[in-house]
Amino acid sequence: MTQAERAFDQYKNSVVMEQTLESSKQAPESLKKDQELVEMSHKLIVALKEHPDKFTGLGGLLLLSTLDDASRNAALCSSSGSAEIAKGLIDHFDPKDAYRIMTVMQNCSDVSLHLYTVSESVHALMVRELEAQEDLNNQAMEMVTKCTGLMNQPKK
């Protein structure tokens, strides 16, 4: 949870930086979706901290999909910055603007990678959890089978 919380905090900061991109100003609906994802991720982290047992079910799946969505959005932010740099090279814009955009691009790229890495960790943890649950289920079934067999034996 701590890793996810830190990654989402970085994502929140990258969304603030993303607001400075021209593409965000021209398409505010995508930025709004990023902001909604920031809010949802915060609520999800709070809920999972309060009820960690929910991680093994829907909560874990929601965390995984939210991490993946945020990672994808951060990668798109970096891509948008690249497009703005290319356009700026053609338009011969101010080097300060280029540096600012490159900073946003790098930040978004770093955040995307961090979110993806945390997502991979969550995925691995969920797989281990499911494998452990499967083992427990198999052991329980073996016990039930043995008990049923003992109960069905003729009495001596």
N, C-alpha and C positions, 0 to 999 in steps of 0.2 A: 504494500500500500504506500509505503514511504517513497519508493521509486516512482510509482505512478503519480503521486501527489507532486513530487518535484518536477517531473516531466510536464505535467499539466500547468504548473506555475510558469515554466519556461515557455510553454505554448501560449499562455495568456500574455506574456510579455512580447512574444513574436507577433501576436494579433495586434497589439498596440503599435508596434513598429510597422506592420503591414498597412495600417491606415495611411501612412505617408506615401504609399505607392499610388501612382496615377491610375492604375488599373482598379484599385479599391475605390477610388473616387468616382470612376466611371461605371463601376458595377457594385454599388453598395450592398446589393442583396447577398453577394458571396461573403462579404465582410460580416454582414449581420448573421449569417449562418455560422461563421467562425466564432462570433461572440456568444451565440446561443450554445455552441458546443463547449465553450469555456464554462458557461454557467451550469450546464448539465454535468460536466465532468466534476465540478466542485460539489454539486449535490450528491453525485454518485459516490465520491470519495467519502464524504461525511456519512452517508448511509452505510457504506461498507465498514467504516471504522466503528460505527455504533452496533452493527450486526455482522461481524466477520463471518459468521456461519453462512451468510447469504452468498459468499464468494463461490461456494461449491455448486451453486445453481445459476439462476438467472443473473444474479449480480456479477458473477465472474464473466459470463458471456457479454453482458453490457459493458463491463470494463474493457474487455478485449476489443469489442467493436468500436468503442469510443476512442481507445488508443489508436486503432487503425485509421479511423476517420480523421483524427487530429494529425496523425503522421502524413496522411495523404494531403490534407489541406495545407500543412506547412510546406510540403514539397511543391504544391501548386503555387504557393506564395513565392518560393524561390524561382520557379519557372516564370512567373509574371515579372519578377525583377529582371530576369535575363532578357525578356522581350523588351522591357523598357530600356535596358542598356543598349540593346541592338538598335532600337529606334533612336535613341539619343546619339549614337555614333553617326547615324545618317543625318540627324538634325544638328549635329555639332553643339551639344548642350554643355553646360558648365561642368567642369571636372568635379566640383564639390557635390553636385547632384549625382554624378556617376558614383562617387565614393559613398554617398549616403545610400544609394540603391544597392550597391555591392555589399554594404554592411547589413542591410535588411536581408538580402539574398543569402548571405552566409549564415546569418542568425536563423533564418527559416530552415535552411538546409540542416544545420546542426540540431535544431529542435526536432525536425522530422526524423533524423537518425536516432536521436535519443528516445523518442516516442516509439519508434519501431523496435528498438532494443528492449524496452520495457515490455512491449507487446509480446515479443518472443519469450521473455521470461514468464509472463502471465500464462501464455499458451503452454509452456513446458510444465508449469506448476499445475495447471488444470489437467493435463494429460497424466501426470503422476498421481493426482488426486483420483482420477477416474480409474486408473489401473489399480490403485490401492483399494478402492471401493469394489472393483470387480473381484479382487482376491478375497476380500471379506465376504462378499456374496457367495463365492464358490465354497468357502469354508463353512458358511452357514448352511448351504444346501447339502454338503457332505454330512454335517451333523444331523440335519433333518432326515436324510436318507438312512443313516445309521440308527437313529431313534425309531424311525418307522419300521425298519427291519427288526429291531429288538422287540418292538411292541407286537409285531405280526408273528413272532416265533410262537410255536405251540408251547403251552405251559407244561412243565414237567411235574 
